[in-house]
């Protein structure tokens, strides 16, 4: 909600709500079908990726089939994993069965149990967005281009960090009470800003953390024992396949994240409502393609920041109504972007290297995005 300091903006929440008021209810059937189809498709494609070379001789056709299976695996798993974003915004106390199923069928196996994403709410707090209290924000438009490169390349090491977090660090927290506080603050969050410190630690939350940690730990132990020790192998080929898929999902998500914002808050001070709005982006064009890299509503990031509780399956219709109904001078229209690659290229141009001063961003030019 805009504050008194934002009274100069010409965006009306009352008017916007009038257009989308009937789109606020989540449909459980859509959630279940979408998630189950996505995760099962990913599992089938992953196993084909592993077993096809064992079943058939290598050929040009086999190479094409392997590439297709890899792409399908990454896209399907990406879609299934992005439901973690919905879990944060669904009404508390509801969708309990879906929350359990997502962790049991997806979060545990990908080393991303849902407790890692609970601090996402800080990203939506009016006074936190873009500041040091926002763990999902860095002023990338005003930093070295190497930050962008590093942001993508970190995908190569994150799978190993995930294994270390749950296979090694979790047991330490269980038996060394003093370690829990540091680990929870510094190593228990999915984030963009590595210096973010988590500050939620209620008893009810910590019970959830320990339970989810325990099951991820068991999965890590089984993954390593069943894959290597029980087969008498030092390097299970399936580990390589799983690592390649994990890196692919991470890179795709990092590219999506780079295009979700304009990352323009240079000094990380509190931003006005309109500055926050213009710092986020929507990608309404070519849904047949943008939905592949921005699934579960994440391609409508500006709209999501305006109305975080809107279910993902209604964001497309909500955007259409707002685009048609809001005045032409509404700042909402300036959040529309044409393509992800174009926005990442613009971010690259705004970012600086060691020889160039920081490029400025003009909200008046946002409409050309």
N, C-alpha and C positions, 0 to 999 in steps of 0.2 A: 504494500500500500504506500502511495506517495505521502510524504510528511508535509508539514507546513513549509519547510524549506524548499519543497518541490512545487509550490503552488503555481509556478510559472509554466509548468508543462500543460500542454493542451490535450493530454490523454485523460479520458474519463473512464474510470473503472466501472461506474454505474452503467454507462452506456455499453461498455464491452460485455459486462455480465448479462445485460439484457439480450444480447445476441446469442449467448452460449449457455444460458441458465438451465436448459434442458439436457445438457451433455455431461453432467457431473457424475452420473451413476456408472460405476464399473460393472461390466458384464462378466461374471465368473466363468461362463461357458467359453467365452473368447479367450480368457486367460489360460484356462486348462488346455483347450485344443491347440492354441498357438504354441504354448510351452512344450507340451508333449510331442507334437509333431516336430518341433525344432530340435529337441534333444535327441529324439529317436533317429531323425534324419542324420544328425551329426554322428551318432554311434555307428549307424550302418556305413556311412561314407568313410569313417575312420577305419573300420575293420576291413573294408574293401581296399583301402590304401595300404594296409599291412599285408593282406592275404593275396591280393591279385598277383604280385610278383612270384608267389609260391605256386600259384595255380597255372599260370600261363607263361610261355617264354617271352623274353623282352623283345619288343618291336616298336615301330613308330606308333602303331595303334595303342600299344600298352602305355607308352609315354603320355599320349593324349589322355588316356583313361585315368592315369595316375594324377595328372595335373587337374583334371576335372574333379576327381574325388577329393583332392586337397582343397580346392577352392570351395567346394560344397561343404566340406567338413568345417572349414574356418568360418564361413558365413552362417551355417546352421548353429554352431556352438556360440558364435558371437550373439546371435539372436536369443538363444536360450539364456546366456549369461546376463544379458542386459535386463532381464526381468528383476535383477537385484535392485535396479533403479526404481522399479514400480513398488517393490516391497516397502521401501522407505516412505512412499507417499500414499499407500493404501491406508484406509481408516484403521486406527489402532483397534485391536481386538477382533478384527474381521479378517477373512481369508486365511484363517489359521491353518486349514488343511493345505492350501496352496503354498503357504510359507514353509510348512514342514516338507512338502513334496519337493519344492525347489531346492532346499538345502540337501535333502536326501538323494536326489537324482542329479543334481548339478553342482551346487555350491561346495559340497564336501569333496567331490572328485576333482574339481578344478582349483582346490586350495583357496577358495574365496567364500567362506561361510558368511552369511548375511551380516554378522556383527561387525565385519570390517567396514561396512558401508553406512552404518548408523550416523556417523558425523556428517553425512551429506547434507543434513538439515542446516548446518552452518552456512553452506553455500547459498542457501535460499533466505537467510536472515537479512533483513533490510540493512542493518548496520554492520553486518559481517562481510557481505559480498565484496570481493576484490581486495579485502584488507588482509592483514596478517592472521586474522582469526578465521580466514577461509582457507581450508586445506586443499581446495581444488582450484586455486588461482595463483598465477605468476604473471608479472607484467612483461610477457614475452615480446611485446611490440617495442620495448625499450631496452632489451637485453641483447647480448651477443647472439649471433645466429648459431653459434655452437650450442647454445641452450636448446634450440629447436632440434638440432641434430642429436644431441644427447638425450633429449626427451624421447626420441624414436628408438635410438640404439639401446636404451635401457631394457628394451624387450628381450634382449639377449641374456640378461642376468636375472631378471625378475623370477623366472621359474626356479632357479637355484635359491634365491632369497625366500621364496615361498616354502620350499622344502625345509630350509633351515629354520624358518619361523615356527613351523608346526612339528617337525620331527625332532629338533634339538632344543629350541627355546621354550616350547610349551611345557615339556617335562621339568625344565628348570624352574618355571613359574609355579608348578604344582608343589615342588619340594623345597623351593627357596622363596619364602613369602616376600622377602624384600625386593625380589626381582620383578614381581608382578606390576608394581606401580610404574616403574620405568618402561617396561615392555608395553603396557597398555597405553601409555602416553605417546610413545615414540615408534612402536612397531606393531600396531594393531589397527591400522586404517588404510583404506585405499585412497590415495591422495595424489596431488600434483606437486604441492609444495613440500619438499622433504623436511622443512623445519617446523611444520605444523605440529602442535601438541594437543592431543586429545584430552578433554577434561570431563568426560562423563564416566562415572565409575560407581553407580548405585549398586546395592547388593543384588537386586533383581537382574540387572544387566550383567553383572559378573557371573552369575549362575549360568546365563545363556552363553557367555564367552567360554566358560570352562567346558560346558557340555559340547559345544560345537568344536572347540579345540580338540577334545578327546577323540571325537569321531574322525576328524581330519588326521590326527596323529595315527590312529589305527589304519586308515587308508594309506598313509605314507609308508608305514611299516609293511603292509601287505603288498603294496606296489613294488617295493624294493626286494622283498623276500621272494615273492612269487615270480617276479621278472628276472632276478639274477641268481640268488642263492639256490633256490629250489631247482633251477635248470643247470646249475653248475657253470654259469656264464658270468664273466666280469662285466660284460656290456650287452644287455638285452636289446635286440634291434627295435623292439616296441618302444623302448625308452626314447630312441632317436625319433621315431615317428611322433610320439606324444610331445616331445620337445619342439619339433618343427611345427606342429599344429598350435601348440601354446604360443610360440613366438609369432606365428601368423595372426592369431586372434589379438594378441597384445599390440602388434603394429597397426592392425586395422583400427583398434579402439583408440590408439594414440593419434592416428591421423584424424579420426572423427573428433576427438577432443580438441585438437589444434584448430579445427574449423567451427567449433561450437561457440567460441568467443572471438572478440577482436583483441582482447588482452591489453587494453590501453591504459589501465590505471597505474601510471608510472610510479607514484609515491605510495601506493597502497593505502591511501587515506579513504575515509568514507565517501562513497559516491552518491550523487543525487539519483532520484528515481529515473530520470531520463538518461543519465549517463549509464546506469546499469542496463536499461533497456537497449540502448544503442550499442552496448558492448556484447550483446548476444545476437544470435543469428537463427533464421529459419531457412529451410531448403525445401520449398514446396514443389519445385519443378522436377520432372522426370521421376515420379515416385517408384516406377518399376526398377530404377537403378539406385536412387538415394536411399530407399528402404533397405538395401543390402548392406550399406556401410553405416547407416543411421537408423537401426531398427528400434522397435518398441518406443516410437515417438521421439527419439533423440534427434531426429532431423528437424524437429520443431522446437529448438532449444529456447528461443526468445519467448514463444508462446508458453512453454512450460514454466519459465521463470515468472511470467505474469500470473498464471493459474496452475500452481504445482499439483493441485489435487485432481485436475482433469485426467481421466484415464487415457492411456496412450491410444486406444482404438478410436477415440473421438477427436483427437487433435487435428486430423486432416479436415474434418468438417468444421471444427471451431475456427481454424485458420481461414478457411474459405469465407465463412460468415463475417469475420472481422475484416478481412481484406476488402470485402464488398461493402460493408456497412460503416466502417469508420471513416471520418473525414479525410480528404486527400492530404491535408497537412498534418495528420496524426503521425507521431514518431514511430508508430508501429510499422508503417510501410517501409521505413528505412532499415528494418531488421531483415528484409528479404534478400537472400543471396542466390546467385545463379548456380554455382557449382562449388564443391568442396576444394577442388584443385585450385580454382581461381582465388578462393579466400586464403588458402595456405600460401599461395604465391604472394598475395598482398601482405600477409603477415611476415613473410621472408623479407620483403622490400622494406617494411617498417622497422624490422629488427635491425640492429647495428652489429658490425664487427668491430674489431679493435681500431680501425682506421676512420670510422665514420661517426658523426654525431647521431644521437637518437632522432628518428623521424617522428614527426608529429602526426596526430590523427585529428581530423576535423569532422565533428558530428554532422556538419552541413553536407559533407560529401558521402555520408553513409548510405544515402539512397542510391548511389551508383554501384553499391556492392553487388 
